[in-house]
């Protein structure tokens, strides 16, 4: 059985007409990665998508890791991609086409569960007018084979949306900015090509004839070239003036700065992440990373976690405490002094065990390192109550002569 037929048998339940299209599915302007030929867009998309791919997605029950196929599918989404590549590719689609789509193939006895990324231009969202359910019309191949997929069987992450169904393409929003930046860059490059060779201006005496001028120029060029462009010889009355020409127009730098600022605003990025440090006032890497996490990545991670939970978990599982989360430790890398102070306080206040600290630093565990310690000074937490108990009073025993002696407790 062909894979397309297998998907059609599993998911190809055509919804009851009539349907209304929501406007998605049209090949997006500059979508599907086509906008990545602009270095500023490439930088913004690469920064967000690569960061998301680096953060491990895990299925948790409250604060403990959970198992099952819903946990395995985010660690190994399909047979062709690692988790890093899957989340990075899906985020690239979202950032360049406004939407990232992945078909959810549930597990069967013959096949493991899979998440298969679909090109956004091959997906058309539609609403069933009878019950209001969202369906996706998916073209599985260039031949035009089409299946109908219910929204619970399609992982769909998107940029801001006006209808909650199909995301706005951010490159459409930036179209005028990118076009203007490209035109200015091409004009500046052409200016450099045309004008970079004009380096000297030769002034001749007014009484010099055209023939003598031509001969003087030829002598000048001959000596100049034979000396590897290091010696200039001038006839009597001639003057040479250097023509100052800048390879980079200051206007081009202004346009580049504006482009970076607008791209950062559309992608919700701090401007310094795109090389614009004009308004940056942070004094540490930790402060910059915190702004990037809260301003850029936190909304992205929240959308992915909620979409995964809604599509891969049942309501009963969610009520039981199962949820998806992303490991944020990779975003919270502080400088050495700050990290040392943080772990020092966490270990001494029973917030972390020594082995938990060692694992986060890539060090092997040590015997006795799985206990919580607290300062007095650094005793095992389980021994704190015993140590704080007052010592018993010494026993008193009478001697034969009637005197009382102090005994051992």
Secondary structure as GFF3:
##gff-version 3
##sequence-region A 1 409
A	DSSP	alpha_helix	3	11	.	.	.	ID=ss1
A	DSSP	beta_strand	19	21	.	.	.	ID=ss2
A	DSSP	three_ten_helix	34	37	.	.	.	ID=ss3
A	DSSP	alpha_helix	39	54	.	.	.	ID=ss4
A	DSSP	beta_strand	57	61	.	.	.	ID=ss5
A	DSSP	beta_strand	64	65	.	.	.	ID=ss6
A	DSSP	alpha_helix	69	75	.	.	.	ID=ss7
A	DSSP	alpha_helix	83	97	.	.	.	ID=ss8
A	DSSP	beta_strand	99	105	.	.	.	ID=ss9
A	DSSP	beta_strand	114	118	.	.	.	ID=ss10
A	DSSP	three_ten_helix	120	122	.	.	.	ID=ss11
A	DSSP	beta_strand	123	128	.	.	.	ID=ss12
A	DSSP	beta_strand	134	139	.	.	.	ID=ss13
A	DSSP	beta_strand	146	150	.	.	.	ID=ss14
A	DSSP	three_ten_helix	151	153	.	.	.	ID=ss15
A	DSSP	beta_strand	154	158	.	.	.	ID=ss16
A	DSSP	alpha_helix	170	173	.	.	.	ID=ss17
A	DSSP	alpha_helix	175	195	.	.	.	ID=ss18
A	DSSP	beta_strand	200	203	.	.	.	ID=ss19
A	DSSP	alpha_helix	210	226	.	.	.	ID=ss20
A	DSSP	beta_strand	239	242	.	.	.	ID=ss21
A	DSSP	alpha_helix	250	266	.	.	.	ID=ss22
A	DSSP	three_ten_helix	271	274	.	.	.	ID=ss23
A	DSSP	alpha_helix	285	292	.	.	.	ID=ss24
A	DSSP	pi_helix	293	297	.	.	.	ID=ss25
A	DSSP	alpha_helix	298	312	.	.	.	ID=ss26
A	DSSP	alpha_helix	315	319	.	.	.	ID=ss27
A	DSSP	beta_strand	322	326	.	.	.	ID=ss28
A	DSSP	three_ten_helix	329	331	.	.	.	ID=ss29
A	DSSP	alpha_helix	336	348	.	.	.	ID=ss30
A	DSSP	alpha_helix	354	360	.	.	.	ID=ss31
A	DSSP	beta_strand	373	374	.	.	.	ID=ss32
A	DSSP	beta_strand	379	380	.	.	.	ID=ss33
A	DSSP	three_ten_helix	381	383	.	.	.	ID=ss34
A	DSSP	alpha_helix	384	388	.	.	.	ID=ss35
A	DSSP	beta_strand	396	398	.	.	.	ID=ss36
A	DSSP	beta_strand	404	406	.	.	.	ID=ss37
###
